Every structure is written in C-alpha cells, then in structure tokens.
Amino acid sequence: MHSYMYSEHEKEVELVAKEMGFKHISLSSEVMPMVRMVPRGFTACADAYLTPIIGNYVQSFAKGFANPEKLNVLFMQSDGGLTMMDKFVGSRAVLSGPAGGVVGYAMTTHHHDTEKPVIGFDMGGTSTDVSRYAGEYEHVFESTTAGVAIQAAQLDINTVAAGGGSRLFFRSGMFAVGPESAGANPGPTCYGKGGPLAVTDANLVLGRLLPEHFPKIFGPNEDMPLDREATLAAFDKLTEEVNAFLDEQGSEKLDRYQVAMGFIRVANESMCRPIRALTQGKGYDTSHHVLACFGGAGGQHACAVARSLGMTTVFIHRYSGILSAYGLALADVVQEAQEPFAQKFNSDTYKYIDERIDALTQECYKELESQGYSRDCISSTPYLHMRYDRTDCSLMCSPALDPQGHAPKPHQGCTHGDFEASFLQKYKCEFGFTIPSRTIIVDDIRVRAVAIVMVHSQQPLPRADPSDRPAVEGVCDCYFVDGFMGTSIYLLDSLTNGHTMEGPAIIIDKNSTILVEPGCTARITEYGDVRIDVGMSEGHLSNIGTTLNTIQLSIFSHRFMSIAEQMGRVLQRTSISTNIKERLDFSCALFGADGGLVANAPHVPVHLGAMQETVQYQRRLGAAIFLI
C-alpha cells in the first residue's frame, strides 16, 4: 500500500517471484513511485503485461542488424521523449505513437511560424487526437486507457472516436458519427469491399476527395480506384431513411449532398469537443490559438474546425500526412527521476526540496552521460507535484522565474524558483479561484533532463515572383454550405514560398489532401508549409429557430454535452468530499427554462431519472433555477 515510500516489502516479494521462475517482475515502487495505491497497482500490472511483449519485439528487431550489441536505436515514449532500446518499458509506451505527432507540430509550428500557443489536431482513420503546446509540453500523470488507470508521465492528449473511417448513422432523428469504425478492412464504402458509409465517403460525395489523385489500390483485388458510384448509391439509401423521418415530422426534405454535408458538420463538432476541454476547460481562450492540423484526414476538416472554434489561423506542415513519424526525428532523449515527498510546502521544507532537486538532477545527468551525451547538450527542469491539502487535484508545476529568467533570492523560497506562484497561477487559470488560507502539499519531486539529439533545421524554398501565379492543376465542383462551387486544384509539389490561393481550393500532396474553404486564404511559407487565414463566409452565418433541424440538433447536442462534461471535471478535481472526488457520486446536467433535461454527462446514471423531476419541482415552488 505504501511502497512509494517504503519499497522493501515489494522487493522481498520480487525475490520470492524470481525463485518461483518468473522472468519479468514489475514493482510499483520502481515503475512509478507515486501515491494512490489503486492506479499505481494498475500501472504495475500494465507494465508487467506489456514490457515482455515489447522486449520480444525489440530483440527481434535488433537481430536484423549485423552488430545488434552495438546498435543505438531510440524509442519514443508517451511523454514525448526518446529513450534507449533497453529502457523502453510498457507503462511508458501507451501513447508513444500520438506523442510523435505532438513533438512534430511543437517543433515546427511554435516559435517557427507563430508565437501563439498551438492546438495539435491529428485526424487519422479511426480517431482524432488533440493536444496543446505553449512553449512546453503539457503532461498528465494519471489517465485511463482502455479502462485501465495508468499512472505515468504522458503528454496530455485527448482522443475522440471521429476519423476518416468513423461510421455514419441516422439514429432517433439525429445524425451520429462513430464511435464505430469501418476499419482498414473492409474500410469505408468507397474502398470497394462492401464496407459501411464513413466520413471519408461523405468527403468523396461532396467532391473534396478526387479519385484520380489516389493510387489504384482499392476493390477486392486492390487494383481499382475509389468507388464513387457505390458511395453515391449508399448515400441515396441513407437519404431516403432521413427523408422518411423528416416527412413524418412535416419538415423539408434533404438531398444526398445536404445529408453528406450534415454528417461532416456533426463530425467537425464532435472533434471540437476535446479541443474545448483542453482550452476552455482549463481557462484558455480557444480563439487565441493556432490550429496545427496533421494526419491523413486533418487537412480536409482544418478550416471548418478552426472556424467553429473561432480560430483565425491554421498551420499545416509540408509533411502533415506523416508528421507523427517526422516528429520522431525531431525529439530529444529524456531522462526523468522522481521521488515521493508528501510534506507541506513552507519555509521548513524549502531546503530539503532544493537538496533533493539537486540530487535528482545529478542522477539524470549521470544517466544521460553514461549514454554518451555530453553535459553541454543536457538541460534539466525541476517540478513539484502540488495540491491543496485535503484535495486530490495535484498539478505538476515548474518554477516561476523573474522577468529576467532567474530564480528568486533564497530567502523568498526555493533556490530553484517560485513553485508556489506557479501553482497558484495554474490553479487560478484552470478553476477560476484559489484558496489563500489552505496549506499546499507537495506529493512528489521530479526532475526532467533533456539531451538534444539534433538541431531542427530546414532549407528555405525560393521566393515566388509577385507576378508568378500558382499553377492550377484543374477545377472541380465541390459542395459547401452555400452549395456547389468551382474549386481550383493545386499540387503542393508545384507550389513555392509566397504563393497564395483563395478558397475554395484543394491542395493535393502525396500523403494528404488540404481543403481551403470559401472565405479562407492559403499561403505557402518559407519552408513549404501551408498557412491558412480563416475568414467567415456568409453561408456560415445562419439563424437558429424552433423548426426541427436534425443537423443543428446533432451539433448542439455535442456542445451541450461538452458543457456538462466540463462541469463534472471541475467538480471532481476541486472537491474536498470523498464521496465526490473518489466515489464519483455526482451527476452534472443542463436543463431548459422549463426544467426539462437537455444534456447529461455520463456520471452516476441513478441520478438521472430524478434530476429532471427535482428541478421541475423546485421551479414550481418558484425557486431560482440554476444550471447545476
């Protein structure tokens, strides 16, 4: 139970296990020595399952080289840092794939193209991963993956089941996208293998994907182009289902293109939810960010997602289709050391904290130097895992420095910087208040050391002559909110620095397709990336009335649900009550003016049947109605 402080009992069990013949043993005190027994136990179990499998793969991979004992291969971890092959373990590998994308956009967008904080938008085949970067990586130290609580340093990546392969449904009068996926086989309908309708099919119907620019690898024998006719037939069938419902409700019918556009709008809104949770849910203004889109499908939805969130700039890297792989080459080697503390943060503990930070820093430097990295290329950052007494909301805080970037004088706190100011600023930003009279507890002391592997450099492209217009490959009809519009087609390889393209336009690359919507302007940057200035077209300004609109109803259900979910998150993280913060004995919902239930977050279901009746009863009594 308390192995994070006293590990001897676990080590005794380890000796017994070795005598019984177990080859791999994971100790929670070594995997992640942090408080909270249950997630620490889950993490040790996950590590015990995954590490032997990863080890077998790594060994098999190394055997393919002439001198495997001299092989220097680095693997990406969930925290965005590289590690040596023999130190790659299961508990730190869960999000290693998406982590490469975070490093990719962080290293190529922030400080290179903009000083604004950046939202990463990684849209693939089955899901979309979103994250935030504002000069430093944002980590979480407890997350749930596939129902298993993992207590390990991970980049703060939120995932929603909406990707190019997410299936399209019409359920109970509402448009639904996912979470079911068509998968790679059979894939969407347009793959020609009898698959269901998916987001990719909707983009194909709307003219945003051009089969002639795709390789002929589809169909039963994988030698055919995208099957547009099969997709149109499937959408006609779905449109009949939608119109049958609308006819019963006395509403205006839709054509196949309006239905496809409706599904795209709902998909976009579902992908906006995790972005709002990362920004608005933590006290940041979403509109003050740049949207960095990547992944095979990200460029097709970039402008619409940015416009929905009030963002004015989209950045798409030249290698956006493979940016997660590109990010691996830009990452640095990371070594971390962490130990529990569980003491008050005050003048009595400043000296000890400084001493332990120094000791952990030296431990990290020594380990990186043993791997061949010189001290000159290593830097480190100390962190304290801090929370208010009697709460469970711990925030990992790096020290706040003075305007000159120096730590405050020793008598003002720790010599490594003002951790208290950093904690208060983070807490106020995320929750909107602080508790001045409450004692601050330090759960853990952590040091993260980074060895720079390579310096990111790019070769600039030649500047286009002002009179040189970008070559138009062709023109196609593309469906938008205003209907079909003539859309210019460009090949990214034929564009250079300074070229600008007014929307609507399609920019095609070997690994992705970028849609520049009406009212937006794309510009090729110095290094061949695409920067889009997002404007507001008249078609996106619509009046919302009381007449049934199945598409708007689906969109607003996502927005209301996002509000309810954020309410629950703040309530849990700031609560002192054990019933709320640990047993999760609460429910959050939105109600209309009549007290009717509008949206409820998936908290404790037993409350839901009574909540509406309770609110309506209070309303009948004349009490003030609050959204709770």
URPE-V703772 format. One record per backbone hydrogen bond with DSSP energy under -0.5 kcal/mol. CO is the residue of the C=O (numbers start at 1). NH is the residue of the N-H. If there is no record, write none. Layout:
BEGIN
CO&NH, CO&NH
END
This chain:
BEGIN
2&5, 2&6, 4&340, 7&11, 8&12, 9&13, 10&14, 11&15, 12&16, 13&17, 14&18, 15&19, 16&20, 17&22, 18&21, 25&27, 27&30, 27&31, 28&32, 32&34, 36&40, 37&41, 38&42, 39&43, 39&151, 40&44, 41&45, 42&46, 43&47, 44&48, 45&49, 46&50, 47&51, 48&52, 49&53, 50&54, 51&55, 52&56, 53&57, 54&58, 55&59, 56&60, 57&61, 58&62, 59&63, 61&64, 62&65, 65&68, 67&70, 68&71, 71&73, 73&85, 75&83, 77&80, 78&155, 81&77, 82&334, 83&75, 84&87, 85&88, 87&89, 89&92, 90&93, 92&78, 93&96, 95&99, 96&100, 97&100, 97&101, 98&102, 99&103, 100&104, 101&105, 102&106, 103&107, 104&108, 105&109, 105&110, 109&112, 109&113, 109&114, 114&111, 117&290, 118&120, 118&133, 119&292, 120&131, 121&123, 121&294, 122&124, 122&129, 123&297, 123&298, 124&164, 125&165, 127&124, 128&160, 129&122, 130&158, 131&120, 132&138, 133&118, 136&134, 137&139, 138&156, 140&154, 143&145, 143&150, 145&148, 148&145, 148&150, 149&151, 150&143, 150&152, 154&140, 155&157, 156&158, 158&130, 160&128, 160&162, 163&166, 164&200, 165&182, 166&199, 167&178, 169&171, 169&176, 171&174, 174&171, 176&169, 180&167, 182&187, 188&191, 189&192, 190&227, 191&219, 196&189, 197&168, 198&201, 198&202, 199&203, 200&204, 201&205, 202&206, 203&208, 203&209, 204&207, 206&479, 209&211, 210&213, 211&214, 215&217, 218&223, 218&224, 219&222, 224&218, 226&228, 227&231, 228&232, 229&233, 230&234, 231&235, 232&236, 233&237, 234&238, 235&239, 236&240, 237&241, 238&242, 239&243, 240&244, 241&245, 242&246, 243&247, 244&248, 245&249, 246&250, 246&251, 247&250, 255&259, 256&260, 257&261, 258&262, 259&263, 260&264, 261&265, 262&266, 263&267, 264&268, 265&269, 266&270, 267&271, 268&272, 269&273, 270&274, 271&275, 272&276, 273&277, 274&278, 275&279, 276&281, 279&282, 279&284, 280&283, 284&286, 285&288, 286&289, 288&117, 290&119, 290&292, 291&293, 291&315, 292&121, 293&317, 294&123, 295&299, 296&513, 297&300, 297&301, 298&301, 298&302, 299&515, 301&305, 302&306, 303&307, 304&308, 305&309, 306&311, 307&310, 312&534, 313&291, 314&532, 315&293, 315&317, 316&530, 317&320, 319&322, 320&295, 320&323, 322&326, 323&327, 324&328, 325&328, 325&329, 326&329, 326&330, 327&330, 327&331, 328&331, 332&82, 333&451, 335&449, 337&447, 339&445, 343&442, 344&346, 346&349, 346&350, 349&353, 350&354, 351&355, 352&356, 353&357, 354&358, 355&359, 356&360, 357&361, 358&362, 359&363, 360&364, 361&365, 362&366, 363&367, 364&368, 365&369, 366&370, 367&371, 368&371, 368&373, 369&372, 374&377, 375&378, 377&452, 379&450, 381&448, 382&399, 383&446, 384&386, 384&397, 385&443, 385&444, 386&395, 387&441, 388&391, 392&394, 395&386, 395&397, 397&384, 400&418, 402&405, 406&402, 409&412, 410&413, 414&417, 417&419, 418&400, 418&422, 419&423, 420&424, 421&425, 422&426, 423&427, 424&428, 425&429, 426&430, 427&431, 427&433, 428&432, 434&436, 435&438, 439&389, 440&345, 441&387, 441&443, 442&342, 442&343, 443&341, 444&385, 445&339, 446&383, 447&337, 447&449, 448&381, 449&335, 450&379, 450&452, 451&333, 458&460, 462&497, 465&468, 467&469, 471&473, 474&489, 476&478, 476&487, 478&485, 480&483, 483&480, 485&478, 487&476, 488&506, 489&473, 489&474, 490&492, 490&508, 491&494, 492&495, 496&499, 497&464, 499&524, 501&522, 503&519, 504&488, 505&516, 506&490, 506&508, 507&514, 508&492, 512&509, 514&507, 514&516, 515&303, 515&517, 516&504, 516&505, 517&520, 520&503, 521&533, 522&501, 523&531, 524&498, 525&528, 526&461, 529&525, 529&531, 530&316, 531&523, 531&533, 532&314, 532&534, 533&521, 533&535, 535&537, 537&540, 538&541, 540&542, 543&545, 549&553, 550&175, 550&554, 551&555, 552&556, 553&557, 554&558, 555&559, 556&560, 557&561, 558&562, 559&563, 560&564, 561&565, 562&566, 563&567, 564&568, 565&569, 566&570, 567&571, 568&572, 569&573, 570&574, 571&575, 575&392, 577&581, 578&582, 578&583, 579&585, 584&586, 586&604, 588&601, 590&598, 590&599, 592&595, 596&592, 599&590, 601&603, 603&605, 604&607, 605&608, 605&609, 607&610, 607&611, 608&612, 610&614, 611&615, 612&616, 613&617, 614&618, 615&619, 616&620, 617&621, 618&623, 619&622, 624&626, 626&628
END
